[in-house]
């Protein structure tokens, strides 16, 4: 065996270099190398291996046409490949050394809300949007977000299908014009913020989840933000700025969240709740309710949310919780008051449906524990949730019926039947009585058994499970619980006892004064678009004026959303007509019309929702609404007396 330690590598390397140079200059040794390759061909199985034959063919073509030994090219390629590997290894080692000793970093998990804040801010950065590695995301906007962009809205109109000249809005081109959102793709990115360079590393990993009956892989992302320096305060300032930037669009909005699907709730964190809407704040004046009751609820909630209240409660050993019960007929504004209260105090609303079949008592406790420090928890129509005690069965109407009472009545009935049998004097009468009572007992017992089986199969929330989530030992403090119901008498006393429900607010059908207030609000002049923050400052309100684009390409900049069916030739005349109507319906005349409208509405017969539905169909003509009020009242009265669900007059 050759001794590698005694080999003269210098002489061998110089000889190879001289031979390589000779091949590149005059190609003298190509023929010898070619003969050598031909001699090696049988040893490599080239006669039967097509890959080897193709390599030999390319070898001969390059050598004969270029006069260069192909081994030189292969040697250079191998040299550059090895050099690249070495450089990358050295660069990685040097960068890790710098990162470990001269850089600071903060990790952000995709399960945290700050991840959403950061990704939205990065998508709006011009430098990041021009990156060569991006991920495109489809962004769906709500009606409220589109309203803010009315100035840039171009909507087509198409001719009506009838004989008239009416035109109708067509939104088929809106989705095509909606730009996608571009966020940094997985990998390394860099950006500048306030004169400092930041490095962003977005990576993804798959985690095996065996919590379900079948194992699944879930993908979780991790954002690593780094900057030069051993102090992470620049990154903290960046995250604080990003969070403030995100909530600039939420200061005048109410965020509504619901429980996430069952598959997502297993991962906890921000996956417990999903945002379903982000609506503008509802003014309190739009809620039809007695002013005294409004003031009482506002004062009570304001006192509870005061920063000094937690200490006051803690010193006296009182749990920091507040509960409200809003009860009354449907359509009287119970949910509307909940949204208005959340808007006044700047709180998010968390809506829970106890009828959700996949919601268990364990999930309910987890959802309550994941609530923020201050929020509004809304339980709508609590009377229809089917809550019952362990010894109760809920009937078809949602009312609990005790099994113990049924069993007792069954025993009593059986004893009564025996006495009746002994007191009977006719054999035929005795047989008839026994058979009928026995058949009745079997039918009721079968119905009871079916209901019990359905109750056992249902994975719902029991009354005790809800009570433990509301004010159990481990329940969340600081939140505001609002329950709404149409039938307060159907609720269990334990659910509405003091300590769980601290204030009850009753809603009734509209009074004449409330109908007048509703009429005035419906026909009052529209204000400007609410002001919004720009770079930390409040921008002045603007009046939106969208342009309507005709199918032929012409634009009518003077058209407004309040008149979408006018043709292009009638635009000026229609605008003048609207201006004349607005001039005629000044504040004094509108008050007079509203007072007359209120006198025509019977006290306590119609809900505010019914009156509002009537006015919405006549939202541009208050005099027409006043003329048709009497006919509508009589039609609705007959409809209510006949107990039909079909409206005769609308």
C-alpha positions in Angstrom: 0.0 0.0 0.0 1.2 3.4 -0.9 2.4 5.5 2.0 0.5 8.8 1.8 2.8 10.5 4.2 5.8 10.1 1.9 4.1 11.3 -1.3 5.4 14.5 -2.8 2.1 16.4 -3.3 3.9 19.5 -4.5 5.5 17.8 -7.4 2.3 16.0 -8.3 0.3 19.2 -8.1 2.8 21.2 -10.3 2.8 18.4 -12.8 -1.0 18.4 -13.1 -1.1 22.2 -13.4 1.5 22.1 -16.3 -0.5 19.4 -18.0 -3.7 21.3 -17.5 -2.1 24.5 -19.1 -0.8 22.4 -22.0 -4.2 21.0 -22.6 -5.9 24.4 -22.6 -3.3 25.9 -25.0 -2.7 23.4 -27.7 -4.8 20.3 -26.7 -1.9 17.9 -27.3 -2.9 15.4 -24.6 -6.6 15.2 -25.6 -6.0 12.3 -27.9 -4.2 10.3 -25.1 -6.9 11.1 -22.6 -9.5 10.1 -25.2 -7.8 6.8 -25.7 -7.6 6.3 -21.9 -11.3 7.0 -21.6 -12.0 4.5 -24.4 -10.0 1.9 -22.6 -11.9 2.5 -19.4 -15.3 2.3 -21.2 -15.6 -1.5 -21.1 -14.6 -1.5 -17.4 -17.4 1.0 -16.6 -20.0 -1.0 -18.5 -20.3 1.6 -21.2 -21.4 -0.8 -23.8 -24.6 -1.5 -21.9 -25.1 1.6 -19.7 -26.8 4.4 -21.8 -25.8 7.1 -19.2 -22.1 6.3 -19.6 -22.4 6.3 -23.4 -24.1 9.8 -23.3 -21.3 11.1 -21.0 -18.6 9.7 -23.4 -20.4 11.3 -26.4 -20.5 14.7 -24.7 -16.8 14.2 -23.7 -15.8 13.6 -27.3 -17.9 16.5 -28.7 -16.5 19.1 -26.3 -12.9 17.9 -26.8 -13.1 17.7 -30.6 -14.9 21.0 -31.2 -13.4 23.3 -28.5 -10.0 21.7 -28.3 -10.2 21.7 -24.5 -9.9 18.7 -22.2 -13.3 18.3 -20.6 -11.6 17.2 -17.4 -10.4 20.8 -17.0 -14.0 22.0 -17.0 -15.0 19.4 -14.5 -12.1 20.3 -12.4 -13.0 24.0 -12.4 -16.7 23.2 -11.6 -15.6 21.1 -8.7 -13.3 23.8 -7.5 -15.9 26.5 -7.5 -18.5 24.2 -5.9 -16.0 23.4 -3.1 -15.1 27.1 -2.7 -18.8 28.0 -2.5 -19.3 25.5 0.3 -16.3 26.7 2.2 -17.4 30.4 1.9 -20.9 29.6 3.0 -19.6 27.6 6.0 -17.3 30.4 7.0 -20.0 33.1 6.5 -22.4 31.1 8.6 -19.9 30.6 11.4 -19.0 34.3 11.4 -22.6 35.4 11.3 -23.5 33.1 14.2 -20.6 34.5 16.1 -21.8 38.1 15.4 -25.4 37.2 16.2 -24.6 35.5 19.5 -22.4 38.3 20.7 -23.3 41.5 19.0 -27.0 41.3 18.1 -30.3 41.2 20.0 -33.4 39.3 18.9 -37.0 38.8 19.9 -39.2 35.8 18.9 -42.9 36.1 18.0 -45.1 33.1 17.9 -47.9 32.8 15.3 -50.3 32.0 18.2 -49.9 35.5 19.7 -51.8 38.5 18.6 -48.7 40.6 18.1 -47.9 38.3 15.1 -51.0 39.6 13.3 -50.0 43.2 14.2 -46.5 42.7 12.8 -47.6 41.0 9.6 -50.1 43.7 8.8 -47.5 46.5 9.4 -44.9 44.7 7.3 -47.4 44.4 4.4 -47.8 48.2 4.4 -44.0 48.9 4.2 -42.9 50.0 0.7 -39.4 48.5 1.2 -40.9 45.2 2.2 -43.5 45.2 -0.6 -40.7 45.6 -3.2 -38.8 42.5 -1.9 -38.1 39.7 -4.3 -39.5 37.0 -2.0 -43.2 37.7 -1.1 -46.3 35.8 -0.2 -49.6 37.0 -1.7 -52.7 36.9 0.5 -56.3 37.5 -0.5 -57.8 40.3 1.7 -61.6 40.4 2.2 -62.9 43.7 3.3 -66.1 44.3 5.3 -68.8 46.8 4.3 -67.5 49.3 6.8 -64.0 49.2 5.4 -65.3 49.6 1.8 -67.2 52.6 3.0 -64.0 54.4 4.0 -62.7 53.9 0.4 -65.8 55.4 -1.4 -63.7 58.2 -2.9 -61.8 55.6 -4.9 -64.8 53.4 -5.7 -65.8 53.1 -9.3 -69.0 51.1 -9.8 -70.5 50.1 -13.0 -74.2 50.4 -13.7 -76.3 48.3 -16.0 -79.7 49.0 -17.6 -82.8 47.5 -15.9 -84.6 44.5 -17.4 -87.9 46.3 -17.4 -89.4 49.0 -19.7 -88.2 51.8 -17.5 -85.0 53.8 -17.6 -83.8 52.6 -14.2 -80.2 51.6 -13.8 -78.7 49.3 -11.2 -75.4 49.0 -9.6 -73.1 46.2 -10.7 -70.2 45.1 -8.5 -68.8 42.3 -10.8 -65.6 44.3 -11.2 -65.0 45.0 -7.5 -63.2 41.7 -6.7 -61.0 42.1 -9.7 -59.8 45.5 -8.5 -59.2 44.3 -5.0 -55.4 44.2 -4.6 -53.9 41.2 -2.7 -51.8 41.8 0.3 -48.1 41.0 0.1 -46.2 39.8 3.2 -42.7 38.6 3.5 -42.2 35.0 2.5 -40.5 32.4 4.6 -36.8 33.1 4.9 -34.6 36.1 5.7 -35.5 39.7 5.1 -34.2 43.1 6.1 -35.9 46.5 6.6 -35.1 49.9 8.1 -37.1 51.6 10.9 -36.2 55.0 12.2 -32.6 54.9 10.9 -31.9 51.4 12.3 -31.5 48.2 10.3 -33.6 45.2 11.4 -33.4 41.6 10.3 -36.5 39.5 10.0 -36.4 35.7 9.9 -39.7 34.0 9.2 -39.7 30.3 9.6 -42.3 27.5 9.8 -42.3 24.2 11.5 -44.7 21.3 11.6 -45.9 20.0 15.0 -47.6 16.6 15.4 -50.8 16.9 17.4 -52.2 13.6 18.8 -54.9 15.3 20.9 -57.6 14.2 18.5 -58.6 10.6 17.7 -56.3 10.8 14.7 -52.9 12.4 14.7 -52.5 15.6 12.6 -49.7 17.9 11.7 -50.1 21.6 12.4 -48.0 24.4 11.1 -46.7 27.1 13.4 -44.7 30.1 12.4 -42.1 31.9 14.3 -40.9 35.5 13.6 -37.4 36.4 14.8 -36.6 40.1 14.7 -33.0 41.1 15.3 -30.9 44.2 15.3 -27.3 45.1 15.9 -26.5 45.9 19.5 -26.7 44.0 22.8 -29.8 46.0 23.9 -33.2 44.8 22.7 -34.9 48.1 23.4 -35.0 49.1 19.7 -37.0 46.0 19.0 -39.3 46.6 21.9 -39.9 50.1 20.6 -40.7 48.7 17.1 -43.2 46.2 18.5 -44.8 49.0 20.6 -45.1 51.2 17.5 -46.5 48.3 15.5 -49.2 47.6 18.1 -50.2 51.2 18.3 -50.3 51.4 14.5 -52.6 48.3 14.4 -55.1 49.8 17.0 -55.3 53.2 15.3 -58.0 51.7 13.0 -59.8 50.2 16.0 -60.2 53.1 18.3 -63.6 54.0 16.7 -64.7 50.4 16.1 -66.1 47.5 18.1 -64.5 44.1 17.5 -66.8 41.1 17.7 -65.3 37.7 18.4 -66.8 34.2 18.6 -65.3 30.8 19.7 -63.0 29.3 17.1 -63.9 25.9 15.5 -63.3 22.9 17.7 -60.2 21.9 15.7 -58.6 25.3 16.4 -59.5 25.5 20.0 -57.2 22.7 20.9 -54.2 24.9 20.3 -55.2 27.5 22.8 -53.7 31.0 22.7 -55.3 33.3 20.2 -56.9 30.4 18.5 -59.6 30.2 21.2 -61.4 33.2 19.7 -61.9 34.3 16.1 -62.7 37.8 15.0 -65.9 37.8 13.0 -66.6 41.5 12.6 -65.1 44.9 13.2 -68.0 47.4 13.1 -68.1 51.2 13.7 -69.0 52.2 17.2 -72.8 52.4 17.6 -73.8 55.7 19.2 -75.8 55.4 22.4 -78.5 57.7 21.1 -79.4 55.2 18.4 -80.7 52.8 21.1 -84.4 53.1 21.7 -84.6 53.0 25.5 -85.8 55.1 28.4 -83.1 57.8 29.1 -83.2 57.0 32.8 -82.4 53.4 32.2 -79.6 54.4 29.8 -78.0 56.6 32.4 -78.3 54.0 35.1 -76.5 51.3 33.0 -73.8 53.8 31.8 -73.1 55.0 35.4 -73.0 51.5 36.8 -70.6 50.2 34.1 -68.4 53.3 34.3 -68.0 52.8 38.1 -67.1 49.1 37.6 -64.5 49.9 34.9 -62.8 52.6 37.0 -59.1 51.9 37.6 -59.6 52.1 41.4 -62.4 49.6 41.5 -60.2 46.4 41.5 -58.4 47.5 44.7 -61.8 48.4 46.3 -63.2 45.0 45.5 -60.0 43.2 46.7 -59.9 45.0 50.0 -63.4 43.8 50.8 -63.0 40.3 49.4 -65.6 40.7 46.6 -65.0 39.0 43.2 -64.4 41.5 40.5 -67.3 40.6 38.2 -70.4 42.4 36.9 -73.5 40.9 35.3 -76.4 42.4 33.5 -79.7 40.9 32.3 -81.5 42.5 29.4 -85.0 41.2 29.1 -88.0 42.1 26.9 -89.8 41.2 23.7 -87.9 40.4 20.5 -86.7 43.4 18.5 -86.7 45.9 21.4 -82.9 46.6 21.4 -81.3 44.3 23.9 -78.4 43.3 21.7 -78.1 46.9 20.3 -77.6 48.2 23.8 -74.8 45.7 24.3 -73.0 46.9 21.2 -73.5 50.5 22.1 -72.1 50.0 25.6 -69.1 48.2 24.2 -68.5 51.2 21.9 -68.9 53.8 24.6 -66.2 52.2 26.8 -64.0 50.9 23.9 -64.4 47.2 24.7 -64.4 44.1 22.5 -67.5 41.8 22.5 -67.1 38.1 22.9 -70.3 36.3 21.8 -70.9 32.7 23.0 -73.8 30.5 21.8 -74.6 27.8 24.4 -76.4 25.8 21.7 -73.2 25.1 19.8 -73.1 21.3 19.7 -69.3 21.0 19.8 -69.0 23.3 22.8 -68.3 21.4 26.0 -68.1 22.6 29.6 -64.3 22.2 29.4 -64.3 24.4 26.3 -66.5 27.0 28.0 -64.1 27.2 31.0 -61.1 27.6 28.6 -62.9 30.3 26.6 -63.7 32.3 29.8 -60.1 31.9 31.0 -58.8 33.3 27.7 -60.8 36.5 27.9 -58.9 39.8 28.2 -58.8 41.9 31.3 -61.7 44.1 30.2 -64.4 43.0 27.7 -68.1 42.3 27.3 -69.2 38.7 27.2 -72.6 38.4 25.5 -74.9 35.4 26.0 -77.9 35.9 23.7 -81.3 34.3 24.2 -80.2 32.5 27.3 -83.8 31.2 27.8 -83.5 29.0 24.6 -80.1 27.5 25.5 -81.7 24.4 27.1 -79.9 24.9 30.4 -81.2 22.4 33.1 -80.1 20.8 36.3 -78.9 17.2 36.3 -82.3 15.9 37.3 -84.3 17.8 34.7 -85.2 17.3 31.1 -85.8 20.1 28.7 -89.1 20.0 26.8 -89.7 21.1 23.3 -90.3 24.7 24.3 -87.0 24.9 26.2 -88.7 24.7 29.6 -87.2 22.3 32.2 -89.5 19.5 33.5 -88.4 17.6 36.6 -88.1 13.9 36.3 -88.6 13.5 40.0 -92.0 15.2 39.7 -92.9 13.0 36.8 -92.0 9.9 38.7 -93.9 11.0 41.7 -97.0 11.8 39.6 -96.6 8.5 37.9 -96.6 6.7 41.3 -99.6 8.7 42.5 -101.4 8.0 39.3 -100.8 4.3 39.7 -102.1 4.3 43.3 -105.2 6.2 42.1 -105.8 3.7 39.4 -105.7 0.9 41.9 -108.2 2.6 44.1 -110.4 3.3 41.1 -110.2 -0.3 40.1 -111.4 -1.4 43.5 -114.2 1.1 43.5 -115.4 0.2 40.0 -118.6 -1.9 39.9 -118.7 -3.0 36.2 -116.4 -5.6 34.8 -116.4 -3.8 31.4 -115.7 -0.5 32.9 -112.9 -1.9 35.1 -111.2 -3.4 32.0 -111.5 -0.3 30.0 -110.1 1.9 32.8 -107.1 -0.4 33.3 -106.3 -0.7 29.6 -106.5 3.1 28.9 -104.4 4.0 31.9 -101.8 1.4 31.1 -101.6 2.7 27.5 -101.2 6.3 28.6 -98.4 5.4 31.0 -96.5 3.6 28.2 -96.7 6.5 25.8 -95.6 9.1 28.3 -92.8 6.8 29.5 -91.6 6.3 26.0 -91.5 10.1 25.3 -89.7 10.6 28.6 -87.1 8.0 27.7 -86.5 9.4 24.2 -86.0 12.9 25.7 -83.6 11.5 28.3 -81.6 9.7 25.6 -81.4 12.7 23.4 -80.3 14.8 26.4 -77.6 12.3 27.2 -76.3 12.2 23.6 -76.2 16.0 23.4 -72.8 17.5 24.2 -74.1 20.7 25.5 -73.6 23.0 28.5 -75.4 22.2 31.7 -76.5 24.9 34.2 -73.9 23.9 36.7 -71.2 24.1 34.0 -72.3 27.6 33.0 -72.4 28.8 36.6 -68.9 27.4 37.3 -67.6 29.3 34.2 -69.3 32.5 35.3 -68.3 32.7 38.9 -66.5 29.5 39.8 -63.3 29.4 41.9 -61.1 29.5 38.8 -63.3 31.9 36.7 -61.9 35.0 35.0 -62.4 38.4 36.8 -62.7 41.8 35.3 -65.1 41.0 32.5 -68.7 42.2 32.0 -71.3 39.5 31.5 -74.5 40.5 29.5 -77.3 38.0 29.1 -80.4 38.7 27.0 -83.7 36.8 27.1 -87.2 37.1 25.8 -88.6 35.1 28.7 -87.1 36.0 32.1 -89.5 33.9 34.0 -88.1 30.8 32.3 -84.6 31.3 33.7 -83.4 29.4 36.7 -83.2 31.4 39.9 -79.6 30.4 40.4 -78.6 32.0 37.1 -80.0 35.4 37.9 -79.3 35.6 41.6 -77.5 38.7 43.0 -73.8 38.3 42.4 -74.3 36.8 39.0 -76.7 39.4 37.7 -76.2 42.7 39.4 -78.5 44.9 37.3 -81.7 44.0 35.3 -82.8 46.2 32.5 -86.3 45.7 31.1 -87.2 46.5 27.4 -90.7 47.1 26.2 -92.3 47.7 22.8 -92.1 51.3 21.5 -94.0 54.1 23.0 -95.2 57.1 21.0 -92.2 59.2 22.2 -89.8 56.4 21.2 -91.5 56.1 17.8 -91.0 59.9 17.4 -87.3 59.6 18.3 -86.9 56.7 15.9 -88.5 58.7 13.1 -86.2 61.7 13.7 -83.1 59.6 13.7 -84.1 57.8 10.5 -84.6 61.0 8.5 -82.0 63.3 10.0 -79.3 64.7 7.7 -76.3 62.4 7.2 -73.1 63.7 8.8 -69.6 63.5 7.5 -67.5 60.4 7.6 -66.1 60.0 11.1 -62.6 61.3 11.6 -59.8 58.8 11.8 -56.2 58.9 13.1 -53.3 59.5 10.7 -49.8 59.1 12.1 -51.1 59.5 15.6 -53.2 62.6 14.8 -56.9 62.9 14.1 -57.6 63.8 10.5 -60.6 66.1 9.7 -63.7 64.3 8.6 -64.4 64.0 4.9 -67.6 63.8 2.9 -67.4 60.8 0.5 -68.4 61.3 -3.1 -68.0 58.1 -5.1 -68.2 58.2 -8.8 -70.5 55.9 -10.7 -68.9 54.5 -13.9 -71.3 53.7 -16.7 -71.0 50.6 -18.8 -69.9 52.7 -21.8 -66.9 54.0 -19.8 -68.2 57.4 -18.9 -68.0 58.6 -15.3 -70.5 60.7 -13.4 -68.7 62.2 -10.5 -71.7 64.1 -9.2 -73.7 60.9 -8.5 -74.1 59.9 -4.9 -74.9 56.6 -3.2 -78.3 58.0 -2.2 -79.4 58.0 -5.9 -78.0 54.9 -7.5 -80.7 54.4 -10.1 -80.7 57.6 -12.0 -79.6 57.7 -15.6 -76.8 59.9 -16.8 -79.1 62.4 -18.5 -81.3 62.7 -15.4 -78.3 63.1 -13.0 -78.5 66.9 -12.7 -82.2 67.0 -12.4 -82.2 64.2 -9.7 -79.5 66.0 -7.7 -81.5 69.2 -7.8 -84.6 67.3 -6.7 -82.8 65.8 -3.8 -81.4 69.2 -2.8 -84.9 70.7 -2.9 -86.2 67.9 -0.7 -83.5 68.4 1.8 -84.3 72.1 1.8 -88.0 71.5 2.4 -87.4 69.0 5.2 -85.6 71.2 7.6 -85.3 70.5 11.2 -88.5 72.2 12.3 -90.6 70.5 9.7 -89.0 67.1 10.4 -89.9 67.5 14.1 -93.5 68.2 13.2 -93.7 65.2 11.0 -92.1 63.0 13.6 -94.5 64.2 16.3 -97.5 63.4 14.1 -96.0 60.0 13.3 -95.6 59.2 17.0 -99.2 60.0 17.7 -100.3 57.4 15.1 -98.3 54.6 16.7 -100.2 52.7 19.4 -98.4 52.5 22.8 -96.7 49.2 23.4 -98.0 47.4 20.2 -95.0 47.4 17.9 -91.3 46.8 18.6 -88.7 49.3 17.5 -87.5 46.8 15.0 -90.9 46.6 13.3 -91.1 50.4 13.1 -87.6 50.7 11.8 -88.4 48.1 9.1 -91.4 50.1 8.0 -89.4 53.3 7.8 -86.5 51.7 6.0 -88.7 50.9 3.0 -89.4 54.7 2.8 -86.1 56.0 4.0 -86.0 58.9 1.4 -89.5 60.2 1.7 -90.7 61.0 5.3 -94.0 62.4 4.0 -94.8 59.2 2.2 -94.0 57.3 5.4 -96.4 59.5 7.3 -99.2 59.0 4.7 -98.9 55.3 4.8 -98.6 54.9 8.6 -102.3 54.5 9.3 -102.7 51.7 6.7 -99.6 50.0 8.0 -100.8 50.1 11.7 -104.1 48.6 10.8 -102.5 45.9 8.7 -100.1 45.0 11.5 -102.8 45.0 14.1 -104.9 42.5 12.1 -101.8 40.4 11.5 -101.1 40.2 15.2 -104.7 39.4 16.1 -104.8 36.6 13.5 -101.4 35.3 14.7 -100.2 34.8 11.2 -96.6 35.2 10.2 -97.4 36.6 6.7 -97.3 40.4 6.5 -100.2 41.9 4.6 -98.9 45.4 4.6 -95.2 46.3 4.5 
